[in-house]
Amino acid sequence: MTRADLVISPQVYTHGEVGPDATAYAVGKLEAALHHAPGPVLRTSLTLDAAAPGDRVDAHVDVNGVGLHVHAVGESLQEATDLMQDRLRSRLRRIRRRPQQGPDTPKQ
């Protein structure tokens, strides 16, 4: 398993009434998921939307030139954040399993 040692802090966008605790929780979950990235994380952004029908969390990530977008809707921002983290980890595992579809890995 490869671990990305450097995780870039995401740009965070909010819509509606999103408290600082919800923002910090979402950033922590995103950064935890990115520690499983199979390459360097070049850019991240996170959108928390409490104004949408259901609370929605979107994450956009660039892993060594491969763009990933995941989103989740839940009854609370915490639930949506947990779902987003699960989906992002799944996408990162898929890139690791199928390197021809993801970032180039250095040959040793």
C-alpha positions in Angstrom: 0.0 0.0 0.0 1.3 3.4 -1.0 0.8 6.3 1.4 0.9 9.9 0.2 3.1 11.8 2.7 2.0 15.2 1.5 -1.6 16.0 1.4 -2.6 19.5 0.2 -5.2 21.3 2.2 -8.4 21.6 0.2 -10.1 24.7 -1.0 -13.4 24.6 0.9 -16.6 26.1 -0.4 -19.9 26.2 1.5 -23.5 26.9 0.7 -26.2 27.4 3.3 -25.6 27.2 7.0 -22.5 25.1 7.4 -20.8 25.4 10.8 -17.0 25.3 11.4 -17.3 21.9 13.1 -18.9 20.4 10.0 -16.2 22.0 7.8 -13.4 20.7 10.0 -14.9 17.2 10.1 -15.2 17.1 6.3 -11.6 18.3 5.8 -10.3 15.7 8.2 -12.2 12.9 6.5 -11.0 14.1 3.0 -7.4 14.2 4.2 -7.6 10.8 5.8 -8.9 9.3 2.6 -6.1 11.0 0.6 -3.4 9.2 2.6 -4.4 6.2 0.5 -3.7 8.0 -2.8 -1.4 6.0 -5.2 0.4 9.1 -6.3 1.0 12.7 -5.4 -2.1 14.8 -4.6 -1.8 17.9 -6.7 -5.1 19.7 -5.9 -8.2 19.2 -3.8 -11.4 21.0 -3.3 -14.4 20.3 -1.1 -17.9 21.7 -1.3 -20.4 21.4 1.6 -23.9 22.3 0.7 -26.5 22.5 3.4 -28.9 24.5 1.2 -29.5 21.5 -1.2 -32.3 19.0 -0.7 -30.5 16.8 1.7 -27.0 17.8 2.8 -24.5 17.3 0.0 -20.7 17.0 0.1 -18.6 17.1 -3.1 -14.9 16.4 -3.4 -12.7 17.1 -6.4 -9.2 15.6 -6.3 -6.3 15.6 -8.7 -4.0 12.6 -8.1 -0.9 12.8 -10.3 -3.0 14.2 -13.2 -6.0 12.0 -12.8 -9.1 13.9 -11.8 -11.6 12.3 -9.4 -15.0 13.7 -8.4 -17.2 12.1 -5.7 -20.3 13.4 -4.1 -22.7 12.1 -1.5 -26.0 13.2 0.0 -27.1 12.4 3.5 -29.6 13.5 6.2 -26.8 15.5 7.8 -23.5 16.9 6.7 -21.7 14.3 8.8 -23.5 11.4 7.1 -22.8 12.9 3.7 -19.1 13.4 4.6 -18.8 9.8 5.7 -20.3 8.6 2.5 -18.0 10.8 0.5 -15.0 9.4 2.3 -16.1 5.8 1.6 -16.6 6.6 -2.1 -13.3 8.4 -2.4 -11.4 5.6 -0.8 -13.1 3.2 -3.3 -12.1 5.3 -6.3 -8.5 5.5 -5.0 -8.3 1.7 -4.6 -9.6 1.3 -8.1 -6.8 3.5 -9.5 -4.3 1.5 -7.5 -5.6 -1.8 -8.8 -5.7 -0.6 -12.4 -2.7 1.6 -12.9 -3.2 1.7 -16.7 -6.4 3.8 -15.9 -4.7 6.0 -13.3 -1.5 7.9 -12.7 1.9 6.6 -13.8 3.8 4.8 -11.0 7.6 5.1 -10.9 9.5 2.0 -11.8 12.1 0.8 -9.4 
